[in-house]
Amino acid sequence: MTMQLWCGSNLGRLKFALRRYVVFYAPLTDSLDFMGHEPVTHTRGSGFTRMGRDGLSHVIGVDVPKFDYAGETPYGLWVASGTTVGWSGLNGLNDANTLIWFEDHVPKSTPANTNPVNSSGFWAGNLNVHIKHLCKFNLVLNGADIVTVQQALTDLVMDIPLPTPPTPPTPVSGTAVYYVFPGRNGVSTVFSLPSTPNINSLLIFAHGVSCQRVASSPGNMEYILSGTTVTMGMAPSSSGAPFFAQYFT
């Protein structure tokens, strides 16, 4: 029986010309999921603590895999004395074809490094290290291809820049004015303010709605300003919601 669990996105970075030769892959970043022949075995005779992605230390029980993080970067599976981890011998992890893996973030491969998996499929390599990204091929890769695979499997932490905050508005100073326009009769469209406003602070409300200032030819609920003269696009009615201005001088 074969588990088809492509549980790590790293392998997806690898071009198909190399990925098609992968026969076994275990990310070992946060679970024992893998692609290959079952079963997977993991035992440990005592409890432990692990450093989580949240930056906190968590107590784990007997036989629970210890996966540590440094911030957003996964260290991998901790293997130490008393830990047993292995996979079916059908995966051929110990044969002459290329095996690539990482120990404490350091990429390694056969034959430059001694194969850490024995003929039964169990880890027999260095202890007191974090291991991850065990990747087995069904052929012997050349040096350039090994480097390509190691680069693809390297865990990358994306540095997403925060958006630049908007420039805060320039503070408005001066005297605050609240002015109710007199003389509205449903016909007049031209009105006068009692003082020259700071144009960036001016708000005019008619019929309970904030009107928009335009450069010319105002329409409904629009106006133009010239000095202290306000010309509305429509005549405010003589009744209903107040017709007023708010601004700073």
BELSUL-V983801 format. One record per residue. PSI is psi in whole degrees, -180 to 180 (none if undefined). OMEGA is omega in whole degrees, -180 to 180 (none if undefined). Layout:
BEGIN
[[PSI	OMEGA] [PSI	OMEGA]]
END
This chain:
BEGIN
[[139	-177] [134	176] [125	177] [77	-178] [92	177] [77	-168] [-4	179] [134	-180] [-18	-177] [-41	-178] [-27	178] [-16	177] [-14	-175] [133	180] [149	-174] [-31	-179] [-27	176] [-37	-175] [-28	-178] [-16	180] [1	179] [127	179] [-11	179] [137	176] [124	177] [106	-180] [-44	179] [39	178] [-34	177] [5	177] [172	178] [7	179] [146	-178] [168	171] [121	-180] [-168	-180] [135	176] [165	-1] [180	169] [142	-178] [133	174] [125	176] [152	173] [133	-170] [-2	-178] [165	174] [176	-176] [178	169] [151	178] [156	177] [117	-176] [173	178] [-23	179] [1	179] [9	-178] [154	178] [133	-177] [136	177] [132	177] [154	-174] [-177	177] [137	176] [-3	178] [126	-179] [142	-179] [105	177] [121	-178] [154	176] [152	168] [96	-172] [-125	179] [-5	-175] [123	177] [132	175] [-37	-178] [-163	-178] [127	179] [125	176] [129	-177] [177	176] [132	-177] [-6	178] [134	174] [125	176] [133	-179] [169	-178] [171	-179] [142	176] [-16	179] [-19	179] [-14	177] [33	-177] [-19	-176] [2	-176] [-173	-172] [-12	-180] [167	-170] [131	171] [130	177] [140	178] [174	178] [140	172] [116	-177] [48	178] [-7	-177] [121	-180] [139	178] [162	180] [158	171] [151	1] [2	-178] [-34	176] [147	-180] [134	179] [124	-176] [1	-177] [132	-179] [179	-174] [-18	177] [-4	178] [8	-176] [147	179] [125	178] [18	-177] [-151	-178] [148	176] [168	-177] [42	177] [161	171] [131	179] [148	178] [166	176] [52	172] [119	-175] [119	-176] [136	179] [161	178] [25	174] [170	179] [119	-179] [152	173] [172	-175] [-41	-179] [-41	179] [-36	178] [-44	179] [-41	179] [-44	179] [-44	-180] [-39	178] [-39	180] [-35	-176] [-14	-179] [131	-180] [124	-180] [133	174] [117	-177] [128	177] [95	-177] [113	-178] [142	176] [146	179] [148	178] [125	-179] [148	-180] [152	177] [124	-179] [148	-180] [151	178] [127	-180] [139	180] [129	177] [168	-180] [-171	-179] [130	178] [134	-178] [131	170] [118	-171] [122	175] [121	-178] [129	174] [165	169] [15	177] [136	-175] [10	-178] [0	-180] [-47	-176] [141	177] [-8	-177] [129	-178] [160	-178] [139	172] [153	-179] [-12	-180] [165	-180] [124	-177] [154	162] [114	-169] [-28	-180] [-10	-179] [-8	-172] [128	173] [131	178] [131	-178] [133	175] [135	-180] [31	178] [10	-177] [140	175] [125	-178] [154	-178] [134	177] [133	179] [167	-177] [-34	-178] [168	176] [64	-179] [143	175] [-163	178] [134	179] [30	173] [162	178] [163	170] [154	-178] [133	175] [103	-176] [-113	176] [6	-177] [125	178] [124	177] [116	-178] [152	176] [-20	176] [150	-178] [123	176] [139	-179] [162	-177] [-3	180] [173	180] [-153	-176] [151	-179] [154	175] [109	-171] [168	179] [146	172] [135	180] [171	170] [144	176] [none	none]]
END
